[in-house]
Amino acid sequence: MSPKDLKSRAHDTEVTVWVGKSGLDAVTEELSDQLADRDLVKVKFLRASRGGTSTEELADDLADRVNATLVDTRGHTAVYHR
């Protein structure tokens, strides 16, 4: 599936994972499980998780941890595909 198709499908996808003050470690396993069940997962990075780091940096790090492709980031939300 092309990146453009994935971005189009991601538009209607609901956020199912929220990254909060516990950071990426707390959601890595949950995101991996969700990616095993469906091909697109949307993640919201709450203010407490960001600290001095950008959403893009956090999103890239999380993609590496779960062996997924980062499809898109908009604002404080990222979409992953596996």
Residue pairs with C-beta under 8 A, 6 or more apart in sequence:
3 71
6 40
6 71
6 72
6 79
6 81
7 71
7 72
7 79
9 40
10 40
10 42
10 71
10 72
10 79
13 40
13 41
13 42
13 79
14 42
15 42
15 43
15 44
15 77
16 34
16 41
16 42
16 43
17 27
17 30
17 31
17 34
17 41
17 42
17 43
17 44
18 27
18 43
18 44
18 46
19 26
19 27
19 43
19 44
19 45
19 46
19 49
19 58
19 62
20 26
20 46
20 48
20 49
21 46
21 48
21 49
22 49
23 49
24 49
24 58
24 61
24 62
24 65
27 43
27 62
28 62
28 65
28 66
31 41
31 43
31 62
31 66
31 68
31 80
32 66
32 67
34 41
35 41
35 66
35 68
35 80
35 81
35 82
36 82
39 81
39 82
40 71
40 79
40 80
40 81
41 79
41 80
42 77
42 78
42 79
42 80
43 59
43 62
43 77
43 78
43 79
43 80
44 76
44 77
45 55
45 58
45 59
45 76
45 77
45 78
46 76
47 76
49 58
50 58
50 76
55 73
55 75
55 76
55 77
55 78
56 73
58 78
59 70
59 73
59 78
60 70
62 78
62 80
63 69
63 70
63 78
63 80
66 80
66 82
67 82
68 80
68 81
68 82
69 80
69 81
69 82
70 78
70 79
70 80
71 78
71 79
71 80
71 81
72 78
72 79
73 79
